[in-house]
């Protein structure tokens, strides 16, 4: 994936969170991936402050 300027943050954005695709996973695995996404979003928000 190519870096491009993100208008919202005003700089190049190319984060790849390396998350597994939850399709076909158990409920527990799906829930764990959701938790990982929530944590990564919170970290991203903190980095943007």
Protein Blocks (a to p, Z undefined) as FASTA:
>chain_A
ZZdddfklopacfbdehiacfehiafklmmmmmmmmmmmmmmmmmmmZZ
